[in-house]
Amino acid sequence: MTVAPSGVESDQAPGLPGTSRAARIGSGALAAIALLFLGLPIVGLLGRALSGGALADAPLEALLDALVLSLATSLVTVILVVLLGSPLAWVLARRSFRGKVIAETLVDLPIVLPPTVAGLALLLAFGRRGVVGPTLELVGISIPFTTLAVVVAQVFVAAPFYIRAARAGFQGVDRHLEEVAAVDGASGARVVQRITLPLAAPALAAGLVLAWARALGEFGATIMFAGNIAGRTRTLPLLIYSEFQSSLDAAVAAASVLVVAAVGVLLALRLTHWRSILPG
């Protein structure tokens, strides 16, 4: 038994006040079911890849090309998302202006749009007969069905995840600390460098990871806007789809490589984060 603050004995273990033992057991069971539901498909996929001989029959050249293209385009995407998204997140977090609700809606919209709709919208915006497509053609730029189109599609669907996280991070920074640093003579750039960015860093890192993961797994917008051209626009998700039409084992092999790459990066970032906050 534990003793309540009033001195009255209580049979509740430390935790959320008023939570009964049955409620804790029930919530724990539901959490375990949710975790099992999320983990079982991944375990089944990797199990099939390792024990079913899928990796031995994998199209290694096509797999390597798709992996390199996925990693390269997602890296470029993350860089662009940070460069373009950080100022927008700052403005949304720190300024009030007419039309801010519309701006926030535009940022969130790609998250709720079906990826195929996003791809069609990009085609109608940047295609040869799109809104700005003819203008781009005049200067010799053609985006659809190129590697550049892969990056554009990834940026469109991934940027909102970073912007939302960065906006929350900038909003969470104590403005008093920034004001004190400014009073002490620090320039605006120095305040951002020494105060704002370090305090917002966990949110920025979380948004970066989400954006990268979304870019790496992008399928619908890419196939609609960039096509499925081997060695040019066929990323790992598109390779999985292509191989699934003819060989389940080849699709499983490609999918397992994508899962391992994603898990490896996520684990590395999490371990780095924990080492950065632990003392010593």
Phi, psi and omega in degrees: 000152175247161182256125179288161181305332182280356181094357179274135181291145179226144180268012179268135176287157178304140182159210181294125182302135177085002180275124180280164179298320180296321179294321179294318179295317180297315179294324177295320179295317179296322178296319179295320178297317179297318180295320178296319179297320181285326185272331185300315179299322180293317178297317179298320180295310181293325177297317178296321181294321185276320186262340184267001179079013183295320182294327180292330182262010185290143175285091192299318182294313179295322180295317180294317179299316181292322179295314180298317180295319180296314181292319182293312182292322180291327176294314177299320180300314181298318179299314179294321180298318180292316181295318183271327186279329182298311177300321179294317178298321178297314180297316180293330182277327192247347185236150173248131181207159179294131182090010181297323179298320179295318179298316179295324178294319178296325178293319184279339188302316180299339179290322185265344178289138170302139182304325179294325176293319177300317179296319178295320178297319178295321179296320180285342178270317188245000178289175183301326179253018182278189184297311181247000181303311180300323178295318178295323179298326181297330180259013174083021180251122176236117187267313187303142175062036174229171176297326176300324179296326177299314180296316180299315179297317180294318179298317183299317184273338185264331185304318182302327181294320178287317183298317180297315180293318180295320178300315178296322179294316179293323178293331183279351179286132180293112182296334180298321179296320178295319180294320179297316179296322178293320178297326180284000174107002180288140177287168179300317179295323180292322178296315179297317183291318188265335185245301190294306185296316177299321181288328180271356187304317179301319178292320178297318179295319178297317178295322179297317179296316179298318180295317179297315180297319179295320179293318182296324182265006183297134181228301190299309181294326181293313183292331179282322188260326184252345182080187184232068185258120183301133178076359184231311179229359183278093175282178182302314178301323179288326176296319178302314180297317182295314182291331181297334180293335185234330185215114179295320181297319178295321177295319178297319179298313180296319180295321180294323177296317179297317180296315181297318179297315181294314180297319180299315179293317180297318179294319180298317180293321180292318178296319177297319179297314182294322178295331182284339183254348178282144180291152175079000000 
